[in-house]
Amino acid sequence: MLSAFLSAFRTPDLRKKLLFTVGIIAVYRLGATMPSPGVSYGNVQKCLDTIQGGSTGVLNLLDLFSGGALLQLSVFALGIMPYITASIILQLLTVVIPRLEQLRKEGQAGQAKITQYTRYLTLGLGVLQASAFVALARSGQLFNNQCDQFPIVPRGTGIPDWLTLTILVMTMTAGTGVVMWLGELITDRGVGNGMSVLIFTSIAARLPSEGWKIKTTKGWGMFLLVIALVLVVITAVTFIEQAQRRIPVQYAKRMIGRRMYGGTSTYIPLKVNQAGVIPVIFASSLLYLPQLALQFFDQNDPGKVQAWIQNHIVKASAPEHIAIYFLLIIFFTYFYVSITFNPTEVADNMKKYGGFVPGIRPGKPTAEYLDFILSRITLPGALYLGIVAILPNFFFIWLDNQQFQNFPFGGTAVLIMVGVGLETVKQIESQLMQRNYEGFLR
């Protein structure tokens, strides 16, 4: 393996891509630690040192994706999440808007147009999210009202409040645009998958500090046990992420002019985890709504309904919260797979080019067969996503300390890190094999 790394760096153009990617990552991490204008960086650090657990719900997830930049309100506080949200929205709208579906079928030109729409929507979502986070920081709810003595955005600085807030929102929105540009640079001139690489970097940046927090609080024994469990979880996730059901496809021979075409055999790979991490993100966002609704009630004198929601729905270690989270992930897994994989369209394309599944008639029987296989293979994939996603919840109960809830032990963090790592290694391996037929990992 070490010789493969050395051979990758010996290849001039591949070495340039790797070094270029490392440079972009360094710029991204620099922007993630650079405070925005109008934010008291000293108060932010004092607040992070004194609170227990920080934010909860979807804010915890967003802070993890930003590498800790969100709670610091840095220039890259929003990270890449507005772009991911915009991409998901455009992907869902493609199913219901005929114009977008037509653009998707037009190939590279249509995809370029959809990418342009995604950029515009990213900036719009950046303005909305930046305004929301600034308002939460100004009211103290970004840290669950635990840092009222350390105002994140101080008042009475001699500058009008509206001007400070406007500059802060514009800076964070501009940071989102820069992050989107950096990700596209990695895709075009680096190792590829630029947006995913930036998310991977943000999550990996949290590992040392959060892991060391467990060591200093619980001791070496618990720390080593956690590391062992993390390795087991990563191994299991890697195995499932690589698992797929291959549907054999045979193409009939065709005479076009004087040449013979077709007659080849291939397969349709149906992954066990066909939906990726999207169901986990949807479920996390939906579970944040009750917590958001509680902000409109009196926090000092909550009623019985509000107290029950806080203790049984919002609390991450509550059995009701875990059960609802698990069921939502299963539902969204089936929902997302149903709108992203169309068996009828796949069957029609196979029939158009003379392809068929051995033993299955082309057309409608093939679509029904693919739908049958997909519905059966989605169940273990949904259960797998649900189990991995609720692992952090049991992790909180086991450690019995809410300050570890930001530790990227399971859920979306592990799924993204393993998926991006595997895909990046495959891309480097394919580029290396083009030059000397020697894999990146032997």
N, C-alpha and C positions, 0 to 999 in steps of 0.2 A: 504493500500500500504506500509506503514511503517513497519507493522508486516511482510509483505512478504520480505522486505529488510533484516529485522532482522533474519528471518528464513533462508534466503540464506546464511548469514554469520555464522549462527549456524551450518550449514552443513560443516564438516571439509574439505572434498575434494573440495567442491565448493568454500569455503572460500580461500583455497590455490590457486585455479585457479584465483579468483578475485584479490587477493593480488599479485600474480605473474604477472598478466596483468598490474596492476598499476605500479609495479616495472619496467617492460619493457618500459612502456610509459614514466616513469621518465628518464630512460636512453636515450630514443629517443629524448626527449625534451632537455636534456643536450647536446647531440651531435648537435642539431639544433642551439644552441647558441654558440658553441665552434668554434672560428675562425680557418680557415685553415692556414697553414704556408705560409708566403709571402704576406698575406693580411693585410692591415692596418686597424685594427678594429676601431681605432679612426676616421679615415677619412670616414669609412662607416657610422658611427653614425652621423658625421657632415653632410654628404651628405643626409642621410635620414631625418635629421631635417630641412634642407634648401629647398629641392626640393618640388614641388607641383605635386602630383599625381604619381611620380615614373615612372615605366615602364608601357607600355600599351600592349594590345593584349594578345598573348599567354604567354608572360613573366609574366604578371599580374596573369594569371590563374595558372601558375606553382609556382609562389611565394606564392599564396594562399594555394596550396596543400602542400607546404613545410613548412607552418607555419611561413613565413617570413625569412626562412633560405637562400633562393636563392639569394636575393639581398645582403645578408651579406656574401655570399660565405663561409659559414660555412662548417664543416666537412660533415654534412648531407644536403648540399645545394640542391642536386638533389632529395632528398626525395625518394618517392616510384614511381615517374612517369616513370623512365626507365623500371621498372618491369611491370607497367600497359601497357606501350607501347609495350613491348615484348609480353605480354599475348595477346593483341589485334592482333598483327601481326601473332602470331602462330595460333590464332583462325581463322583468315581470310585465312591463308595458308592451314589450314586443309581442306577447301573446294576445293582448286585447286591442292593440292599435294596428290596423292593417298596413299603414305606411311604414312603421318600424319593422314589421315582419318582411315587407318587400325589400327594405334596405338590407336586412340581414341576408336575404337570398341573392343580393346583387354582387356578392364577393367582396373584394378588397375595397372597391370604391364605396360601397354601402357601409362597410365596417368603419371606414374612415369618417363617414358622416355620423354614425352612431357614437364614435369616439369623441367627435366634436361636441355633440349634444351632452355627452357625459361630462366633459370639461365644464361646460356652462352650468350644468346642474350641480357640479361639485362646488363651484364658487358660490352659487346661491345657497346651497346647504351650509357652506362654510360661514356665510354671514349669519344665518339663523342659529347655528350651533355656537358660534363665537358670542353672539348676543346673549344666548341662554346661559352659557358658562360664566360670562362676565356678570350677569345679573345674579347668578347663584353665589359667585364669589363676593359680590357687593353686599348681599343679604346675609352671608355667613353660612348658607345651606350647602355650599360646596364641601365643607368639612363638618356637616351635621351640627352646626352652631356650637362647635367645640373651640373655636378660635376667635370669639368675639373680642378678646383682649388683644389680638394681633390682627388688625385690619389688613386684608390682602390688598385692597385698592383704597388707600387712605383718602380721606376727605380733607378739605381745607388746605390744600397745597398751594393756593394762589392761582391755580388754573381752573377754569370752569369745569364742573363735573361732566357736563355733556360733551365737552371737547376731549376730556381724558378718556371717557368711555368710547367715543367715536374712534379716536386714534387706536385704542386697544383692540376694538373689533376689527378695524381695517388691518392692523398689524397681524392679527391671528389669521384673518382671511387670506392675506398675502402670503403668510407662511404656508397655508394649505396649497396655494398655487405653486409655490416653490417646491414643496414636497412632491406634488404631482409631477412637476417637471423633472425632478431628480429621479423619480421612479421610471419615467419614460426614457431618461438617459441610460439607466442601467439596462432597460429592455433593448434599446437600440445599439448601444456601444459596449455594454458589459456582458455579464453572463446570462442575461435574460430574466424574465419574471421580476421586473423591478419593484412593483408594488408589494409583492409577496416577500421579497428580500428585505424591504424596509420594515415590514411588520415583524419578520423573523428577528431583525436586529433589535427592534424595540423590546420584544419579549425577552430575548437573550440578555439584554442589558440589565434586566431586573433580577436575573438568577443569582449573581454573587451576593448582592446586598440582602436579598430576602433569605437566601440560604444561610448566610452568616448570622442573621437575626435569630434563626432557629438554634444555631450552635450556642450563641451567647445566652439565650434564654433557657433552653432545655438541656444543653450539654452535648458532649461528643456522641454519646450513645444514641440519643434521639436523632442527631444530625446524620449519623451514618445509616441509621435505619430508614430515614426519609430518602436519602440518596439511593439506597437499595430499592425501595419501593418505586421511586421515579424511574430507575432503569428498567424495572419490570413493566411498568406502565408504557414506557416508550417502546420497548420490545413488542408488547402486545399490539399497540397502535400501529407500529410499522408492519406487522404481520397482516392485520386486517386491512390497512390501506393498500397493500399490494394484492389483496385477494380479489379475484374477479371470476365471473362465469363467462366462458367463451362460447358463443353461439356459432357453430360452423356455417359458413356460407360458401356455396359452390356457384361459379359463374359459367354459363354455357358458352360454347364456342360459337363465334359469329364471323361470317365472311363480309368484309367491307372492302369492296374493290377486289383486289387480288391478294389481300392480306387476311390472315386469320387472327381474330382477337378473342380474348376470353379463355375459358378452360382452366382458370386458376381457382385455387382454394384459399379462403381467408376466414376470418372470424369477426364477430361483433363482441368487443369486450364490455361486459356489464359489471361494473365494480360493485362490491358489496356496499361500500359507502358511496353511493351514486350522488348524494346531495352535498357532500363536503361538510363545511362548518356553518352553512347558511341556516339550517334549522336551529342550531344552538344560539346564533345571533338573534334570530326572530323570537325565540322563546325568552331569552334574557331581556330583550326590549319590552316584550309584552308584560313580563313580571315586574318591570319597573313602573308600570302605570299605577298600581296601588300605592307604591311609595310616593309617586308624584302627587297623587290625589290627597295623601295625608298632609302635604305641605299647606293645603288650603284651610286646615283646621287648627285650632288652638293646640300648640304643642305642650303647654303647661297643664292643661286640663282636658285630656282626651276622653271621649265618651267610650262606652263599652264596645261599640262597633269598631271605632278607630283603634282601641287597645287590642282587640282581637286580631284585626288585620295586621297590626304591627308585630304581634307576637307569633302569629301563625302563618302569615302570608309573606310578609316582608323579611322576617328573620331567616337567614340562610340555613341555619341549623334546624329549623322547625320541620317536623315530618310532613306537614301539609305543604310547605314550600317545596320540599324535595319531590313529593308525589306530583304536584301540579307541574313542576319544571320537567319532570320525566315524561309525563303524558303530552305536554305541549311539544316537546322535541319529536316524539313519535308522530304526532299529527302533522307538524310542519315538514317532517322528512317525506311522508307520503305526498303531501301537497306540493312540495317543491319538485320532487321527482316526476310527478304527473304533468307539471307544466314545462319541464325542461327536456323530457324525453318523450317524443311522440311516436308510439309504435306504428301508427298508420302511415306517417310520413316516411319512416325508415323502410317499411314494407313496400311502399310505392316506389321509392328510389331504387331499392333492390330489383323490383320487377322491371323498372325502366331500363336498367343496364343488364338485364338477363341473369340476375342473381336469385338464388333460392336456398332455403334451408333444407338439407336432405331429409326427405320423409314428410315435408310440409309443403302444401300447395302455395304458390305465390299469391300475393294479394291479401284479401281479408283473413284467410286462415293463418298466414304468416304474422299479421298484425295481432291476431288473438293469441298466437303462441308467444310472441314477444311480450305482450301484456301479461300473460300468465307467468312467465319466467320472472319478469320485472317485479310483479306484486309479491312473489315468493321470496325473492332475494332482497327486497327492500325491508322486510321484517327484521332479519338479523342485523342489517345495517342500522335501522332505527334503534333497536335495542342496544347496539354497540355505542351509538352516539349518546344515547341517554345515560348509559352506565359511565362512560368516560366523563360526561358533563357534570354528573352529580358527585364525582369523586372529591372535588374540593369541598363540598358541603360536609361530607363525612370527615374530611381532613380537619375542618374547623372543630368538629365535635371531639375528634381524637386528641388534638393539641390543646383543646379547651382554652383557646386564646384568640380573640377576634383580631389581634394585630397581625396574624398570619394570613388573613383572607386575601391579600394581594399576591401571595406566593404562587407563581405559575406552575402548579403541580399537575393539574389535569384540565379537563374541559377544552375550551377553545384554544388555549395556549399550546397544549401538547399537540392537538390536531394540526394547528398551523405550523408549528416548528417541525414536526415530522414530515408533513406534506411538502413544505417548501424545501426542506433539506433533501428529501428524496428527488424532487424534481430538479433542483439545482445540480445535484451530483449526476443525474441522467444527462442533463444538457452539456455539462463539461465533458462527460464521458463520450457523448456523441461527437462533439467537436474534436476531441482527441483522437477518436477512431478514424475520423476523416483524413488524418494526417499520417498516422503510423499503425493503424489497426490494433492499437493497444489500449485496453479499457482503462478508465480512471480508477476503478476498483477491480482488482483481479480476483 
